Amino acid sequence: MTTKLLFDFTVDKAAKTVFITREFEAELSLVWDAFTTAEILDQWVAPKPWTARTKHMNFEVGGRRFYAMVSPEGVERWAIQEYTSITPKTNFKMFNAFADKDENPELPGSDWDYTFSEQDGKTIVNITIYNESLARMEKMIEMGFTEGFKMSMKNLENLLATLSKK
């Protein structure tokens, strides 16, 4: 087991963009599934002690995922992800926006671009998050996005280690 996996997290305020590169010691198909299957996403995407709950997900171009991050006290923070482009096992793009419980988006949102590649038995995921406004990006960061995302990536690393053994 590799002890040091690549993880780069860069915030570029001038470009209103967050750049993330994360390496996983798992097969590409398993990592792809972890990002594109509701049942697996819900196991890792929320930073502990929060949990994720997907209400519905249709992973196809024009489809969407509607889900909540749920606090230990039961407070729900809803979001919508609309899939705009999918190239299986290689790339997908989506528009992400916070929402209320009735699926009304809180705009502006952000455009996410995920690219997956495999090298030397490891899977590398590159994520670019472009925010329509600097204010939204700063709000996202203030809400603990950086720390939360890093925790989620560690959750995923642990889950992949478990799933890879099956």
Z-matrix of the N, CA and C atoms (Angstrom, degrees):
N
C 1 1.445
C 2 1.532 1 109.21
N 3 1.301 2 116.19 1 129.05
C 4 1.459 3 120.94 2 177.36
C 5 1.524 4 109.12 3 -71.12
N 6 1.315 5 116.35 4 137.31
C 7 1.447 6 118.63 5 -179.87
C 8 1.521 7 111.85 6 -92.16
N 9 1.323 8 117.85 7 -26.94
C 10 1.460 9 120.48 8 -176.72
C 11 1.524 10 109.70 9 -121.15
N 12 1.342 11 115.47 10 106.73
C 13 1.450 12 121.26 11 177.71
C 14 1.519 13 109.08 12 -105.52
N 15 1.312 14 116.30 13 141.32
C 16 1.454 15 122.23 14 -178.68
C 17 1.526 16 111.67 15 -58.36
N 18 1.335 17 115.33 16 131.11
C 19 1.461 18 120.83 17 174.18
C 20 1.526 19 107.26 18 -148.64
N 21 1.335 20 115.65 19 109.86
C 22 1.450 21 121.21 20 178.61
C 23 1.525 22 108.33 21 -119.50
N 24 1.311 23 117.18 22 131.64
C 25 1.462 24 123.46 23 -177.54
C 26 1.523 25 107.16 24 -134.48
N 27 1.335 26 116.49 25 109.34
C 28 1.464 27 120.77 26 -175.54
C 29 1.524 28 109.92 27 -125.30
N 30 1.326 29 116.21 28 130.70
C 31 1.468 30 122.21 29 175.96
C 32 1.525 31 107.30 30 -106.08
N 33 1.331 32 116.02 31 122.97
C 34 1.462 33 122.43 32 177.81
C 35 1.526 34 107.89 33 -114.28
N 36 1.338 35 116.08 34 94.21
C 37 1.469 36 120.28 35 -176.53
C 38 1.521 37 111.93 36 -63.11
N 39 1.324 38 117.76 37 -36.80
C 40 1.466 39 120.45 38 -179.15
C 41 1.528 40 110.81 39 -61.60
N 42 1.334 41 116.64 40 -37.07
C 43 1.474 42 121.29 41 179.89
C 44 1.530 43 111.91 42 -91.88
N 45 1.353 44 117.18 43 -2.76
C 46 1.477 45 122.96 44 -177.34
C 47 1.534 46 110.38 45 54.88
N 48 1.333 47 115.28 46 39.80
C 49 1.461 48 120.86 47 -172.16
C 50 1.523 49 111.31 48 -135.62
N 51 1.334 50 114.87 49 142.74
C 52 1.460 51 122.10 50 171.92
C 53 1.528 52 106.50 51 -110.95
N 54 1.335 53 116.23 52 131.83
C 55 1.462 54 122.21 53 178.61
C 56 1.524 55 108.38 54 -114.36
N 57 1.324 56 116.49 55 126.62
C 58 1.462 57 121.39 56 -178.55
C 59 1.526 58 108.74 57 -129.52
N 60 1.315 59 116.45 58 131.98
C 61 1.459 60 122.21 59 171.10
C 62 1.513 61 106.43 60 -125.17
N 63 1.325 62 116.30 61 127.09
C 64 1.469 63 120.47 62 -178.40
C 65 1.517 64 109.11 63 -137.18
N 66 1.306 65 115.68 64 131.91
C 67 1.458 66 122.98 65 179.75
C 68 1.529 67 108.59 66 -103.81
N 69 1.339 68 115.47 67 140.39
C 70 1.461 69 121.13 68 178.26
C 71 1.515 70 109.73 69 -129.17
N 72 1.318 71 115.59 70 142.78
C 73 1.452 72 121.10 71 176.80
C 74 1.530 73 107.63 72 -90.57
N 75 1.341 74 114.56 73 74.39
C 76 1.465 75 121.89 74 -179.02
C 77 1.526 76 108.31 75 -161.80
N 78 1.325 77 115.46 76 159.07
C 79 1.460 78 120.40 77 179.25
C 80 1.522 79 110.95 78 -66.50
N 81 1.320 80 115.88 79 146.96
C 82 1.454 81 121.65 80 -178.55
C 83 1.524 82 112.22 81 -55.23
N 84 1.321 83 117.70 82 -43.61
C 85 1.473 84 119.63 83 -177.39
C 86 1.526 85 111.73 84 -61.86
N 87 1.321 86 117.41 85 -35.60
C 88 1.463 87 121.18 86 178.61
C 89 1.536 88 110.67 87 -70.62
N 90 1.327 89 116.91 88 -41.80
C 91 1.466 90 120.54 89 178.83
C 92 1.530 91 109.49 90 -65.78
N 93 1.328 92 116.70 91 -42.51
C 94 1.474 93 120.90 92 176.84
C 95 1.534 94 110.22 93 -56.06
N 96 1.327 95 115.79 94 -48.63
C 97 1.466 96 119.93 95 -179.90
C 98 1.530 97 111.55 96 -60.69
N 99 1.321 98 116.42 97 -36.13
C 100 1.468 99 120.25 98 -179.26
C 101 1.532 100 111.80 99 -64.34
N 102 1.331 101 116.66 100 -28.25
C 103 1.462 102 120.70 101 179.62
C 104 1.528 103 113.07 102 -93.21
N 105 1.338 104 117.41 103 -12.59
C 106 1.471 105 119.50 104 -170.69
C 107 1.527 106 114.53 105 -124.75
N 108 1.313 107 118.24 106 4.15
C 109 1.460 108 122.79 107 -179.15
C 110 1.530 109 108.99 108 -120.84
N 111 1.318 110 116.41 109 121.23
C 112 1.469 111 121.10 110 -174.62
C 113 1.525 112 112.88 111 -54.57
N 114 1.322 113 117.48 112 -44.15
C 115 1.469 114 120.77 113 -176.16
C 116 1.524 115 111.65 114 -62.55
N 117 1.336 116 116.63 115 -33.64
C 118 1.469 117 119.35 116 178.74
C 119 1.528 118 109.98 117 -82.63
N 120 1.329 119 117.38 118 -42.64
C 121 1.469 120 121.09 119 177.78
C 122 1.528 121 111.52 120 -52.50
N 123 1.320 122 115.98 121 -45.85
C 124 1.462 123 120.16 122 -177.09
C 125 1.527 124 112.83 123 -63.08
N 126 1.328 125 117.50 124 -18.79
C 127 1.466 126 120.71 125 -179.64
C 128 1.524 127 113.12 126 -81.65
N 129 1.350 128 118.02 127 -19.51
C 130 1.462 129 118.17 128 -173.08
C 131 1.520 130 115.93 129 -132.70
N 132 1.310 131 119.25 130 -22.84
C 133 1.466 132 120.26 131 -166.28
C 134 1.534 133 113.98 132 -70.64
N 135 1.303 134 118.91 133 -25.35
C 136 1.472 135 120.57 134 179.77
C 137 1.521 136 110.51 135 -88.04
N 138 1.346 137 116.57 136 132.09
C 139 1.461 138 118.59 137 175.53
C 140 1.529 139 109.94 138 -70.51
N 141 1.322 140 116.25 139 132.38
C 142 1.462 141 120.31 140 -179.20
C 143 1.522 142 109.99 141 -62.68
N 144 1.305 143 120.19 142 141.69
C 145 1.469 144 128.08 143 12.50
C 146 1.537 145 113.80 144 -90.77
N 147 1.325 146 118.31 145 8.63
C 148 1.457 147 121.54 146 177.06
C 149 1.527 148 109.66 147 -69.93
N 150 1.324 149 116.34 148 159.83
C 151 1.462 150 121.69 149 173.87
C 152 1.531 151 107.76 150 -128.86
N 153 1.320 152 115.72 151 161.42
C 154 1.466 153 120.94 152 176.91
C 155 1.518 154 108.47 153 -111.30
N 156 1.330 155 114.99 154 143.90
C 157 1.462 156 119.93 155 177.64
C 158 1.531 157 108.00 156 -138.49
N 159 1.323 158 115.88 157 113.58
C 160 1.455 159 121.03 158 177.75
C 161 1.520 160 109.11 159 -85.53
N 162 1.335 161 116.15 160 125.29
C 163 1.454 162 120.86 161 176.61
C 164 1.532 163 109.36 162 -81.14
N 165 1.331 164 116.70 163 -44.53
C 166 1.464 165 120.80 164 172.44
C 167 1.525 166 109.36 165 -157.30
N 168 1.335 167 115.05 166 152.24
C 169 1.458 168 121.01 167 179.90
C 170 1.514 169 108.57 168 -148.66
N 171 1.326 170 115.52 169 130.44
C 172 1.452 171 122.72 170 176.42
C 173 1.529 172 106.03 171 -130.40
N 174 1.347 173 115.64 172 94.61
C 175 1.461 174 120.51 173 -175.30
C 176 1.526 175 109.93 174 -82.66
N 177 1.332 176 114.35 175 85.26
C 178 1.462 177 122.96 176 173.68
C 179 1.522 178 106.52 177 -155.80
N 180 1.325 179 116.54 178 160.21
C 181 1.459 180 119.82 179 179.05
C 182 1.526 181 108.47 180 -58.28
N 183 1.328 182 116.02 181 126.78
C 184 1.460 183 121.40 182 -176.20
C 185 1.518 184 112.98 183 90.22
N 186 1.339 185 117.47 184 -11.03
C 187 1.457 186 122.08 185 178.34
C 188 1.515 187 110.32 186 -83.96
N 189 1.316 188 115.00 187 176.33
C 190 1.457 189 118.34 188 -178.92
C 191 1.521 190 112.21 189 -149.94
N 192 1.323 191 113.32 190 160.12
C 193 1.463 192 122.49 191 170.81
C 194 1.520 193 106.32 192 -116.17
N 195 1.325 194 116.02 193 130.47
C 196 1.465 195 122.25 194 174.89
C 197 1.521 196 105.74 195 -118.86
N 198 1.330 197 115.98 196 118.95
C 199 1.458 198 119.14 197 -173.69
C 200 1.527 199 110.68 198 -146.51
N 201 1.316 200 114.18 199 165.34
C 202 1.465 201 121.17 200 177.46
C 203 1.517 202 110.00 201 -124.63
N 204 1.309 203 114.83 202 144.32
C 205 1.454 204 122.58 203 164.51
C 206 1.522 205 103.61 204 -94.54
N 207 1.323 206 116.55 205 126.68
C 208 1.460 207 121.41 206 -172.98
C 209 1.531 208 109.50 207 -115.67
N 210 1.332 209 115.61 208 124.91
C 211 1.466 210 120.78 209 -179.99
C 212 1.528 211 109.57 210 -75.52
N 213 1.330 212 117.48 211 164.61
C 214 1.462 213 120.13 212 177.11
C 215 1.533 214 112.18 213 -58.31
N 216 1.339 215 117.11 214 -25.58
C 217 1.468 216 121.59 215 179.20
C 218 1.528 217 112.28 216 -85.91
N 219 1.332 218 116.55 217 -1.81
C 220 1.461 219 120.63 218 178.53
C 221 1.518 220 114.97 219 92.63
N 222 1.339 221 117.87 220 5.82
C 223 1.462 222 120.88 221 176.92
C 224 1.522 223 108.77 222 -72.07
N 225 1.336 224 116.37 223 130.96
C 226 1.466 225 121.73 224 -177.56
C 227 1.523 226 110.09 225 -105.49
N 228 1.327 227 115.55 226 134.76
C 229 1.466 228 122.05 227 174.23
C 230 1.526 229 106.18 228 -120.87
N 231 1.344 230 116.44 229 106.16
C 232 1.456 231 122.17 230 -172.01
C 233 1.526 232 112.51 231 -87.54
N 234 1.334 233 114.95 232 153.73
C 235 1.467 234 121.54 233 176.11
C 236 1.524 235 109.36 234 -149.27
N 237 1.325 236 113.89 235 154.88
C 238 1.465 237 122.17 236 176.75
C 239 1.523 238 107.75 237 -119.57
N 240 1.323 239 115.79 238 135.20
C 241 1.460 240 121.79 239 172.52
C 242 1.526 241 106.85 240 -120.60
N 243 1.336 242 116.49 241 120.67
C 244 1.464 243 121.04 242 177.97
C 245 1.523 244 108.21 243 -108.66
N 246 1.332 245 116.13 244 122.49
C 247 1.459 246 121.59 245 -176.00
C 248 1.523 247 110.43 246 -81.51
N 249 1.341 248 115.89 247 122.42
C 250 1.460 249 121.21 248 -175.04
C 251 1.523 250 113.38 249 -106.20
N 252 1.327 251 117.45 250 -19.24
C 253 1.466 252 121.43 251 -179.19
C 254 1.530 253 108.19 252 -160.16
N 255 1.327 254 115.90 253 137.17
C 256 1.474 255 120.07 254 177.96
C 257 1.524 256 108.98 255 -140.54
N 258 1.322 257 116.00 256 123.54
C 259 1.457 258 123.10 257 169.91
C 260 1.528 259 104.79 258 -119.87
N 261 1.350 260 117.45 259 102.18
C 262 1.470 261 120.86 260 -171.32
C 263 1.527 262 114.48 261 -46.89
N 264 1.314 263 113.86 262 134.34
C 265 1.464 264 125.61 263 176.32
C 266 1.526 265 114.36 264 65.11
N 267 1.344 266 117.19 265 4.11
C 268 1.464 267 120.75 266 -176.41
C 269 1.522 268 113.10 267 -124.52
N 270 1.340 269 117.04 268 -47.41
C 271 1.457 270 120.22 269 -172.70
C 272 1.522 271 110.63 270 -159.44
N 273 1.327 272 115.63 271 144.78
C 274 1.456 273 119.60 272 164.13
C 275 1.519 274 108.38 273 -146.71
N 276 1.338 275 113.84 274 152.85
C 277 1.457 276 121.20 275 -179.55
C 278 1.517 277 107.82 276 -127.06
N 279 1.327 278 114.42 277 148.34
C 280 1.459 279 118.65 278 179.08
C 281 1.520 280 109.76 279 -150.97
N 282 1.322 281 114.25 280 158.43
C 283 1.453 282 122.19 281 171.73
C 284 1.515 283 106.09 282 -103.65
N 285 1.317 284 117.15 283 130.06
C 286 1.458 285 122.82 284 -176.72
C 287 1.532 286 109.44 285 -118.71
N 288 1.326 287 115.97 286 134.25
C 289 1.461 288 120.40 287 176.60
C 290 1.520 289 109.55 288 -145.27
N 291 1.320 290 115.81 289 144.21
C 292 1.455 291 119.53 290 170.89
C 293 1.526 292 106.83 291 -65.33
N 294 1.323 293 116.75 292 158.54
C 295 1.468 294 120.08 293 -178.05
C 296 1.526 295 109.72 294 -151.69
N 297 1.329 296 114.78 295 168.80
C 298 1.456 297 118.41 296 171.18
C 299 1.534 298 108.75 297 -92.81
N 300 1.316 299 117.07 298 178.19
C 301 1.468 300 120.99 299 -175.20
C 302 1.526 301 113.39 300 -65.40
N 303 1.337 302 116.63 301 -13.74
C 304 1.462 303 121.55 302 179.99
C 305 1.527 304 112.48 303 -99.84
N 306 1.325 305 117.20 304 13.88
C 307 1.469 306 124.70 305 178.24
C 308 1.519 307 114.43 306 70.59
N 309 1.307 308 117.21 307 24.28
C 310 1.464 309 120.10 308 173.52
C 311 1.525 310 107.66 309 -86.93
N 312 1.342 311 117.63 310 116.32
C 313 1.469 312 119.83 311 -176.41
C 314 1.519 313 112.85 312 -69.94
N 315 1.333 314 114.54 313 148.30
C 316 1.465 315 122.45 314 173.33
C 317 1.528 316 106.06 315 -102.98
N 318 1.307 317 115.98 316 99.51
C 319 1.458 318 120.16 317 -176.45
C 320 1.523 319 110.17 318 -90.07
N 321 1.322 320 119.90 319 154.23
C 322 1.456 321 125.96 320 7.47
C 323 1.521 322 112.26 321 -79.62
N 324 1.318 323 115.15 322 170.11
C 325 1.456 324 121.39 323 179.76
C 326 1.516 325 110.52 324 -120.36
N 327 1.332 326 115.05 325 -155.14
C 328 1.464 327 120.06 326 179.56
C 329 1.528 328 109.22 327 -142.21
N 330 1.333 329 115.22 328 150.98
C 331 1.464 330 122.34 329 177.64
C 332 1.523 331 108.61 330 -101.41
N 333 1.324 332 115.48 331 125.42
C 334 1.457 333 122.20 332 -178.85
C 335 1.519 334 108.73 333 -110.34
N 336 1.326 335 116.20 334 135.99
C 337 1.460 336 122.87 335 179.95
C 338 1.536 337 107.15 336 -129.09
N 339 1.334 338 116.11 337 114.26
C 340 1.463 339 122.61 338 -178.54
C 341 1.520 340 109.46 339 -107.80
N 342 1.335 341 117.40 340 128.10
C 343 1.456 342 122.09 341 175.88
C 344 1.529 343 108.36 342 -123.74
N 345 1.328 344 115.80 343 132.82
C 346 1.469 345 122.92 344 -176.72
C 347 1.528 346 109.08 345 -116.75
N 348 1.329 347 116.15 346 135.31
C 349 1.468 348 120.74 347 174.77
C 350 1.527 349 108.49 348 -145.91
N 351 1.321 350 114.57 349 160.12
C 352 1.464 351 120.23 350 -179.04
C 353 1.518 352 108.27 351 -121.55
N 354 1.337 353 114.66 352 136.88
C 355 1.467 354 119.65 353 -179.83
C 356 1.520 355 109.03 354 -152.67
N 357 1.304 356 115.97 355 127.14
C 358 1.467 357 122.25 356 178.04
C 359 1.526 358 112.64 357 52.60
N 360 1.334 359 116.46 358 40.98
C 361 1.455 360 121.07 359 177.07
C 362 1.520 361 114.77 360 77.96
N 363 1.313 362 116.83 361 5.88
C 364 1.467 363 121.22 362 178.15
C 365 1.523 364 108.79 363 -117.46
N 366 1.323 365 115.65 364 154.80
C 367 1.460 366 121.15 365 176.26
C 368 1.520 367 108.36 366 -107.47
N 369 1.319 368 114.79 367 132.46
C 370 1.462 369 121.11 368 178.59
C 371 1.527 370 107.85 369 -110.74
N 372 1.330 371 115.40 370 128.50
C 373 1.458 372 121.86 371 177.53
C 374 1.523 373 107.68 372 -114.08
N 375 1.329 374 115.44 373 122.47
C 376 1.467 375 121.49 374 174.04
C 377 1.517 376 107.55 375 -107.53
N 378 1.327 377 116.21 376 128.31
C 379 1.460 378 121.80 377 -179.01
C 380 1.528 379 108.12 378 -124.93
N 381 1.313 380 115.28 379 127.97
C 382 1.459 381 121.44 380 174.76
C 383 1.519 382 106.93 381 -117.18
N 384 1.318 383 116.54 382 126.29
C 385 1.466 384 121.87 383 -178.95
C 386 1.524 385 107.90 384 -118.85
N 387 1.329 386 115.52 385 107.21
C 388 1.460 387 120.94 386 178.56
C 389 1.521 388 108.77 387 -99.14
N 390 1.314 389 115.92 388 126.69
C 391 1.463 390 121.98 389 -179.92
C 392 1.519 391 110.31 390 -100.44
N 393 1.329 392 115.41 391 135.88
C 394 1.456 393 120.31 392 -179.91
C 395 1.527 394 111.85 393 -63.26
N 396 1.315 395 116.74 394 -27.08
C 397 1.466 396 119.22 395 179.73
C 398 1.521 397 109.85 396 -140.01
N 399 1.312 398 115.08 397 147.17
C 400 1.462 399 120.68 398 176.72
C 401 1.526 400 109.85 399 -63.00
N 402 1.334 401 116.87 400 -37.48
C 403 1.468 402 120.87 401 -179.97
C 404 1.527 403 110.61 402 -60.17
N 405 1.344 404 117.21 403 -41.07
C 406 1.463 405 119.79 404 179.39
C 407 1.521 406 110.25 405 -66.08
N 408 1.347 407 116.76 406 -43.44
C 409 1.454 408 119.67 407 179.84
C 410 1.524 409 110.25 408 -61.77
N 411 1.316 410 116.88 409 -43.43
C 412 1.464 411 119.47 410 179.59
C 413 1.524 412 111.12 411 -64.64
N 414 1.339 413 117.57 412 -37.20
C 415 1.468 414 121.23 413 177.00
C 416 1.535 415 109.74 414 -62.99
N 417 1.338 416 115.64 415 -43.75
C 418 1.463 417 121.35 416 179.26
C 419 1.538 418 109.87 417 -59.23
N 420 1.328 419 116.49 418 -45.79
C 421 1.464 420 121.45 419 -179.53
C 422 1.531 421 109.78 420 -65.76
N 423 1.332 422 117.47 421 -43.64
C 424 1.466 423 121.44 422 179.65
C 425 1.528 424 111.96 423 -62.05
N 426 1.336 425 116.69 424 -31.43
C 427 1.464 426 120.37 425 -179.94
C 428 1.532 427 111.77 426 -75.14
N 429 1.330 428 117.20 427 2.34
C 430 1.457 429 120.65 428 177.03
C 431 1.512 430 114.37 429 94.20
N 432 1.332 431 116.89 430 21.10
C 433 1.467 432 120.37 431 -177.43
C 434 1.524 433 112.61 432 -56.91
N 435 1.335 434 117.07 433 -46.06
C 436 1.462 435 120.22 434 -176.14
C 437 1.530 436 111.00 435 -58.41
N 438 1.322 437 116.52 436 -53.94
C 439 1.464 438 120.66 437 -178.89
C 440 1.525 439 110.61 438 -65.58
N 441 1.327 440 116.26 439 -42.73
C 442 1.458 441 120.13 440 -179.70
C 443 1.515 442 112.49 441 -62.87
N 444 1.328 443 117.29 442 -41.98
C 445 1.454 444 120.57 443 -179.43
C 446 1.528 445 110.47 444 -66.14
N 447 1.309 446 116.84 445 -40.97
C 448 1.466 447 120.25 446 177.81
C 449 1.531 448 110.54 447 -62.13
N 450 1.337 449 116.90 448 -39.84
C 451 1.462 450 120.47 449 177.44
C 452 1.534 451 110.43 450 -65.38
N 453 1.327 452 116.38 451 -40.93
C 454 1.466 453 120.36 452 178.91
C 455 1.527 454 111.19 453 -62.15
N 456 1.328 455 116.78 454 -41.10
C 457 1.467 456 120.23 455 179.33
C 458 1.528 457 110.97 456 -63.63
N 459 1.328 458 116.90 457 -36.11
C 460 1.473 459 120.63 458 176.61
C 461 1.530 460 109.39 459 -68.24
N 462 1.357 461 116.89 460 -40.43
C 463 1.471 462 120.11 461 175.14
C 464 1.522 463 109.93 462 -56.75
N 465 1.343 464 115.84 463 -45.00
C 466 1.466 465 120.28 464 -178.60
C 467 1.522 466 110.40 465 -64.85
N 468 1.314 467 117.67 466 -43.68
C 469 1.467 468 120.79 467 178.55
C 470 1.534 469 110.44 468 -55.90
N 471 1.333 470 116.94 469 -45.38
C 472 1.468 471 121.50 470 179.55
C 473 1.533 472 111.40 471 -65.93
N 474 1.323 473 116.95 472 -42.02
C 475 1.462 474 120.52 473 179.21
C 476 1.525 475 110.98 474 -64.72
N 477 1.332 476 117.04 475 -42.92
C 478 1.466 477 120.17 476 179.40
C 479 1.519 478 111.53 477 -62.11
N 480 1.328 479 116.52 478 -37.04
C 481 1.475 480 120.14 479 178.02
C 482 1.520 481 109.90 480 -62.22
N 483 1.341 482 116.60 481 -39.57
C 484 1.461 483 121.22 482 178.39
C 485 1.535 484 110.94 483 -69.46
N 486 1.329 485 116.34 484 -46.82
C 487 1.474 486 120.62 485 -178.24
C 488 1.525 487 111.74 486 -66.95
N 489 1.330 488 117.83 487 -32.24
C 490 1.468 489 121.23 488 -179.09
C 491 1.526 490 111.27 489 -67.83
N 492 1.326 491 117.67 490 -24.46
C 493 1.466 492 121.95 491 -178.37
C 494 1.522 493 112.08 492 -79.50
N 495 1.369 494 116.37 493 -16.85
C 496 1.468 495 120.11 494 -176.08
C 497 1.511 496 111.25 495 -75.91
